[in-house]
Amino acid sequence: MNPPVGSREANSMYLLKLICLTIVNLAKQAWLLPQTITLGLAERRRQIERHQSEAERLDRIRNPSKYLGR
């Protein structure tokens, strides 16, 4: 028993819509890739700066004699 013709057309339209939405989302991600990379690099720089500041702070606490007069 074959499904009704209208059901086949609905499935075809659904599949076409799904393919189009996938292509649109892929294009959107490709368009935003440079911005995403830039934001990621900036966040990494901030993490490195925080890590260095924290390392210096801990060193000052552990070895206060190294920092006398500063």
N, C-alpha and C positions, 0 to 999 in steps of 0.2 A: 504494500500500500504506500503510494507516494504522498508526501505532504502537499498541501494546497499550494498553488503557484504564488499566491500573495505572501505566504510564509517564506518562500525562497527569496523573493524580492526584498522582504524585510531583513532577512539575514544578510543579503548582499549589501544593502544600504548600511546596516550596522557595521559590517566588516570594512566598507569603504570609509565610514566615519572614523572608525578606530584607527585605520591606517593614516588618515589625514591628521588626526589629533596626535598620533605618534610622531609624524614628520614635523608638525608644528612645534611640539615640545622639544624635539631634538634640535631644531633650528634655534629655538629660544636658548637652550643650554649652550649651544655653540656661540651664540651672540654674547652671552654673559660670561664666557670662559675667561677672557682677559681681565675683566673686573674681578672675578672670583680669585684668580691667581694673584692680582695686585693686593686684594684684601688679605689673602692668606699670608703673603710675604710681610705685609705691614704688621699683622698679628704676631708673626714669628719674631720680628724685630722687637716688638714690645715685650714679648716673653723673655728674650735674651737680656734686654735692659733690666727687667724686673729681677731676673736671676742674678745678674751682676750686682745690682743694688743690694739684694738680700745677702749675697755672699760677702760683700764688703761690710754690711751691718753686723753679720755674725762674726766676722773677723775682728771687728772693733770690740765686740763684746768679749771674745775669747782672748784677745791680745791687746789690752788697752795701752800697754807701754809702747807699742809700735806707733801709736797715734797721738802721743803727748805733744802738745804745742800746735796741733793742727786745728 
